[in-house]
Amino acid sequence: MADAIPTPYEVNTLKGTYYDFLKKDDVLLGHYHSHGQGHITIVQSGCVAIKSLYLDEAWEKVGRAGDIFDLPDEQWHEIVALEDNSKILNINKG
């Protein structure tokens, strides 16, 4: 397992980051966004699992190419590749 590879993304006022997951089980480690600073995740290719890191509010969402997730602010989460060569784009909401 390795960390996902980040690439900054910016078009006009949209800002975000592409993440390349070269191998299955590569991960965008657990992280948190303060209110209004979260992101929308678009699965570009492959398949990923987006997981809550709260035991009392555990959830997991699986996304394939074309799926879009509006992740909640103020909640710890991580993203794990379920297939080799998966790629996501996180677009900042804030």
C-alpha positions, 0 to 999 in steps of 0.5 A: 500500500502506498499514498495516492499521488496528488496533482493540483488542479485549477480552472478559473475559480475551481480548484482541487487535486487529482489523486492517482492510485497506482495499485489496489489498496493505495490510500488517500490517508484519513483527513478532515475538512472544517465547515465549508472547506470540504470537497466533492469527489469525482471518480475518474477511473477505476474504483474507490471506497470512501470511508468514514473514520468515525466508529459511531457514524461508520459508513462506506461508499463505493464509487466507479468511474463517473460517480460523484460524491459530495462529502460531508464537512467536519468528518474524518474520512479516507479514500482507498483504491479497490482497483489498480490505476484508479483516479479521482478529482477532489474539487474544493467547495470553499 
